[in-house]
Amino acid sequence: MHKAISPILFILSFIAVIIPGSLTNSNIWAYEIIAIASVLVFLFYKEPVAQVKRITFRPVFLFIFAFCIVFFQRPIDYIMGYVSGWFYVGETHYMPFCLKLAIWGLNAFLLGYLSRLNRTEYSQTFSIDAPIVSTKFYTVVLTLLLLAIFILVPRAILMGGYGQALLSAAGIYNYLSSWCSAFILAFLVQFSINAKRSNSLYNCSLLEFVKSMGTWQNFVVVLYTIMILNVGDRGPLIVACVAYYISYAIVSKKKLSKTLVFSFIAIGVVVSSFLGMTKQYRDNNSFFERAETLFSGGGFDQSESVCPPTYELSNSYNCMAFSVEMIDKGEHYQYGLLQIGGSLSAIPFINRFLHLPQGSSSKISHFVQGDEITYGNGTTCISDLYLDGGLLLVIIGMFIWGRLLRRFEVILFTDSSGSLFVFCMAMFFLAHVIYIPRSTILSPFKYALWVYIVMYLYNKMSVRNYGK
């Protein structure tokens, strides 16, 4: 079935190219219809692997969902009169080209994913080069990291306060918080391996799954969640929720009902939107105080978007418009240096030996704010690839990412993995599938590699001590 779908995606991409580049409502709607058609065509493919097919809402669908919001919602908002202005949509005459890039990137990703549907049977016995070891080590490290945050980071930062004077302290918070997120995922990697090897949680309920992690781990994660809510960040919570969902799918091997899964997704979208609404009231106050202010009359202007619950996620569209404008105004392509830099940044202290290029987020922030930037404007996976090598690298990069995502799904949801390294990479990248469209494809790599090294050394020491 997927062999018949691939030519259709090529045709849809070609149609996107021949649509006139002028900014008219009919042209924008034509691009939107092509994007919708591409996704619908992809949904008709028949999953050949039973172990993967049982996952009701796979990571590939989460990625497509987030991708479409990031790249296709804001243009609809613009032509329907919800948003306007350079800061929100960039120079509007770039919009048709931005949509062409997004469609080519989307279809390249889908084709890459379909190109790996070459096997239907995988081992029924899980074998991996990692022993069953205690997860308490990761809980202890997570506890120490949280303590360090509470001791070293000013209360104003933890209560959502920001300002030029607090940028250095915010940097410390971001560093420690990133490691907290990494060790939550490290715990889930080892927890999933243990449960999958022992088959102890087969067909377990969601409550049994959570309880089996231990009281202290659950308490620390709840504490981390409260801290993130107070700061006003949603990204780490979304990553953690996706990771928990993936881990549960791995160890329980249950086929969840579509009603249950889509209910959770709907709740997640609404909650994420609500958290985004409260961010505008951050000022050295708690999350509950912001929520109270929101309910008491501040609120969110429902007329800001055709789909208010996903409005915040769609904010990243302007990064693509900025990147296209940068190239048009003389910025040179980086010819792969951004991807190389993203990979090499995983090596500790690499900046002391090599001068790595600025990331696409930094380039876009300087373009928007000038030399003195006070916050990050962010980036997107398409912006990052486009600044690095134009349309060609967008197609190549998204095609490779599609193949990798498919490979990672097979590794986690079947019993084909024999490598802790690949299993760890798969968990980290798939946990970030909602985040990657508004970031870079390689964004999870650094912490995935560092966590793998920590896990490898811990496993070696655990086995050696057990042997004694």
Solvent accessible surface area in square Angstrom, and as a share of the most:
residue,aa,sasa,rsa
1,M,113,0.50
2,H,42,0.19
3,K,162,0.69
4,A,64,0.50
5,I,4,0.02
6,S,26,0.17
7,P,67,0.42
8,I,75,0.38
9,L,0,0.00
10,F,117,0.49
11,I,101,0.51
12,L,22,0.11
13,S,2,0.01
14,F,122,0.51
15,I,66,0.34
16,A,0,0.00
17,V,68,0.39
18,I,105,0.53
19,I,20,0.10
20,P,85,0.53
21,G,47,0.45
22,S,61,0.39
23,L,60,0.30
24,T,59,0.34
25,N,88,0.45
26,S,79,0.51
27,N,18,0.09
28,I,0,0.00
29,W,104,0.37
30,A,32,0.25
31,Y,0,0.00
32,E,4,0.02
33,I,109,0.55
34,I,11,0.06
35,A,4,0.03
36,I,99,0.50
37,A,29,0.22
38,S,0,0.00
39,V,24,0.14
40,L,93,0.46
41,V,27,0.15
42,F,0,0.00
43,L,90,0.45
44,F,138,0.58
45,Y,15,0.06
46,K,153,0.65
47,E,17,0.08
48,P,47,0.29
49,V,2,0.01
50,A,79,0.61
51,Q,31,0.14
52,V,0,0.00
53,K,119,0.50
54,R,38,0.14
55,I,5,0.03
56,T,21,0.12
57,F,26,0.11
58,R,14,0.05
59,P,0,0.00
60,V,0,0.00
61,F,35,0.15
62,L,14,0.07
63,F,0,0.00
64,I,8,0.04
65,F,75,0.31
66,A,0,0.00
67,F,0,0.00
68,C,33,0.20
69,I,16,0.08
70,V,0,0.00
71,F,0,0.00
72,F,11,0.04
73,Q,15,0.07
74,R,1,0.00
75,P,0,0.00
76,I,31,0.15
77,D,0,0.00
78,Y,57,0.22
79,I,25,0.13
80,M,95,0.42
81,G,65,0.62
82,Y,74,0.28
83,V,14,0.08
84,S,77,0.50
85,G,42,0.40
86,W,87,0.31
87,F,92,0.38
88,Y,96,0.37
89,V,1,0.00
90,G,2,0.02
91,E,63,0.28
92,T,37,0.22
93,H,115,0.51
94,Y,22,0.08
95,M,1,0.00
96,P,2,0.01
97,F,81,0.34
98,C,0,0.00
99,L,0,0.00
100,K,35,0.15
101,L,2,0.01
102,A,0,0.00
103,I,0,0.00
104,W,50,0.17
105,G,0,0.00
106,L,1,0.00
107,N,1,0.01
108,A,6,0.04
109,F,0,0.00
110,L,0,0.00
111,L,19,0.09
112,G,0,0.00
113,Y,0,0.00
114,L,1,0.01
115,S,47,0.30
116,R,66,0.24
117,L,12,0.06
118,N,107,0.55
119,R,127,0.46
120,T,75,0.44
121,E,129,0.58
122,Y,23,0.09
123,S,56,0.36
124,Q,135,0.60
125,T,100,0.58
126,F,25,0.10
127,S,74,0.48
128,I,14,0.07
129,D,100,0.52
130,A,3,0.02
131,P,38,0.24
132,I,95,0.48
133,V,16,0.09
134,S,58,0.38
135,T,23,0.13
136,K,157,0.66
137,F,69,0.29
138,Y,0,0.00
139,T,10,0.06
140,V,81,0.46
141,V,29,0.16
142,L,0,0.00
143,T,27,0.15
144,L,106,0.53
145,L,27,0.13
146,L,4,0.02
147,L,89,0.44
148,A,27,0.21
149,I,0,0.00
150,F,83,0.35
151,I,134,0.68
152,L,108,0.54
153,V,6,0.04
154,P,52,0.33
155,R,158,0.58
156,A,27,0.21
157,I,0,0.00
158,L,21,0.10
159,M,24,0.11
160,G,1,0.01
161,G,6,0.06
162,Y,109,0.42
163,G,35,0.34
164,Q,122,0.54
165,A,101,0.78
166,L,49,0.24
167,L,70,0.35
168,S,90,0.58
169,A,17,0.13
170,A,10,0.07
171,G,38,0.37
172,I,76,0.39
173,Y,7,0.03
174,N,86,0.44
175,Y,121,0.46
176,L,19,0.09
177,S,7,0.04
178,S,39,0.25
179,W,33,0.11
180,C,0,0.00
181,S,20,0.13
182,A,3,0.02
183,F,14,0.06
184,I,1,0.01
185,L,1,0.01
186,A,0,0.00
187,F,2,0.01
188,L,0,0.00
189,V,0,0.00
190,Q,0,0.00
191,F,18,0.07
192,S,0,0.00
193,I,0,0.00
194,N,25,0.13
195,A,5,0.04
196,K,14,0.06
197,R,107,0.39
198,S,60,0.39
199,N,84,0.43
200,S,82,0.53
201,L,22,0.11
202,Y,128,0.49
203,N,93,0.48
204,C,8,0.05
205,S,44,0.29
206,L,84,0.42
207,L,123,0.61
208,E,92,0.41
209,F,1,0.00
210,V,53,0.31
211,K,136,0.58
212,S,54,0.35
213,M,12,0.05
214,G,30,0.29
215,T,119,0.69
216,W,133,0.47
217,Q,4,0.02
218,N,34,0.17
219,F,101,0.42
220,V,2,0.01
221,V,22,0.12
222,V,85,0.49
223,L,60,0.30
224,Y,2,0.01
225,T,41,0.24
226,I,80,0.41
227,M,7,0.03
228,I,0,0.00
229,L,35,0.17
230,N,28,0.14
231,V,2,0.01
232,G,7,0.07
233,D,56,0.29
234,R,24,0.09
235,G,21,0.20
236,P,26,0.16
237,L,22,0.11
238,I,50,0.25
239,V,7,0.04
240,A,12,0.09
241,C,89,0.54
242,V,10,0.06
243,A,0,0.00
244,Y,40,0.15
245,Y,49,0.19
246,I,0,0.00
247,S,0,0.00
248,Y,9,0.03
249,A,8,0.06
250,I,0,0.00
251,V,3,0.02
252,S,1,0.00
253,K,65,0.27
254,K,60,0.25
255,K,130,0.55
256,L,33,0.17
257,S,65,0.42
258,K,132,0.56
259,T,107,0.62
260,L,78,0.39
261,V,6,0.04
262,F,101,0.42
263,S,48,0.31
264,F,109,0.45
265,I,40,0.20
266,A,56,0.43
267,I,103,0.52
268,G,38,0.36
269,V,31,0.18
270,V,90,0.52
271,V,73,0.42
272,S,24,0.15
273,S,6,0.04
274,F,44,0.18
275,L,16,0.08
276,G,5,0.05
277,M,34,0.15
278,T,3,0.02
279,K,65,0.28
280,Q,107,0.48
281,Y,51,0.19
282,R,72,0.26
283,D,110,0.57
284,N,75,0.39
285,N,28,0.14
286,S,20,0.13
287,F,26,0.11
288,F,144,0.60
289,E,87,0.39
290,R,1,0.00
291,A,12,0.10
292,E,121,0.54
293,T,58,0.34
294,L,11,0.06
295,F,157,0.65
296,S,90,0.58
297,G,66,0.63
298,G,47,0.45
299,G,26,0.25
300,F,35,0.14
301,D,81,0.42
302,Q,110,0.49
303,S,65,0.42
304,E,56,0.25
305,S,4,0.02
306,V,66,0.38
307,C,52,0.31
308,P,25,0.16
309,P,51,0.32
310,T,12,0.07
311,Y,15,0.06
312,E,37,0.16
313,L,28,0.14
314,S,0,0.00
315,N,45,0.23
316,S,10,0.07
317,Y,0,0.00
318,N,17,0.09
319,C,1,0.00
320,M,0,0.00
321,A,0,0.00
322,F,1,0.00
323,S,0,0.00
324,V,6,0.03
325,E,4,0.02
326,M,10,0.04
327,I,29,0.15
328,D,95,0.49
329,K,135,0.57
330,G,49,0.47
331,E,61,0.28
332,H,141,0.63
333,Y,67,0.25
334,Q,29,0.13
335,Y,173,0.66
336,G,18,0.17
337,L,88,0.44
338,L,14,0.07
339,Q,35,0.15
340,I,93,0.47
341,G,9,0.09
342,G,26,0.25
343,S,44,0.28
344,L,52,0.26
345,S,42,0.27
346,A,0,0.00
347,I,79,0.40
348,P,71,0.45
349,F,139,0.58
350,I,18,0.09
351,N,112,0.57
352,R,191,0.70
353,F,159,0.66
354,L,87,0.43
355,H,178,0.80
356,L,32,0.16
357,P,43,0.27
358,Q,91,0.40
359,G,40,0.39
360,S,2,0.02
361,S,40,0.26
362,S,34,0.22
363,K,31,0.13
364,I,0,0.00
365,S,1,0.01
366,H,61,0.27
367,F,65,0.27
368,V,29,0.17
369,Q,49,0.22
370,G,32,0.31
371,D,127,0.66
372,E,148,0.66
373,I,58,0.29
374,T,73,0.42
375,Y,110,0.42
376,G,58,0.56
377,N,29,0.15
378,G,27,0.26
379,T,8,0.04
380,T,0,0.00
381,C,0,0.00
382,I,0,0.00
383,S,0,0.00
384,D,8,0.04
385,L,6,0.03
386,Y,12,0.04
387,L,2,0.01
388,D,0,0.00
389,G,21,0.20
390,G,4,0.04
391,L,69,0.35
392,L,123,0.61
393,L,36,0.18
394,V,0,0.00
395,I,49,0.25
396,I,77,0.39
397,G,12,0.12
398,M,0,0.00
399,F,73,0.30
400,I,89,0.45
401,W,1,0.00
402,G,0,0.00
403,R,77,0.28
404,L,71,0.35
405,L,0,0.00
406,R,2,0.01
407,R,77,0.28
408,F,14,0.06
409,E,0,0.00
410,V,5,0.03
411,I,1,0.00
412,L,0,0.00
413,F,4,0.02
414,T,1,0.00
415,D,7,0.04
416,S,36,0.23
417,S,5,0.03
418,G,48,0.46
419,S,33,0.21
420,L,4,0.02
421,F,77,0.32
422,V,45,0.26
423,F,0,0.00
424,C,0,0.00
425,M,10,0.04
426,A,0,0.00
427,M,0,0.00
428,F,3,0.01
429,F,10,0.04
430,L,0,0.00
431,A,1,0.01
432,H,27,0.12
433,V,0,0.00
434,I,30,0.15
435,Y,86,0.33
436,I,0,0.00
437,P,0,0.00
438,R,75,0.28
439,S,11,0.07
440,T,30,0.17
441,I,16,0.08
442,L,47,0.23
443,S,40,0.26
444,P,3,0.02
445,F,44,0.18
446,K,60,0.25
447,Y,42,0.16
448,A,0,0.00
449,L,37,0.18
450,W,40,0.14
451,V,1,0.00
452,Y,45,0.17
453,I,75,0.38
454,V,45,0.26
455,M,0,0.00
456,Y,95,0.36
457,L,95,0.47
458,Y,35,0.13
459,N,8,0.04
460,K,101,0.43
461,M,104,0.46
462,S,25,0.16
463,V,78,0.45
464,R,149,0.54
465,N,98,0.51
466,Y,198,0.75
467,G,66,0.63
468,K,189,0.80
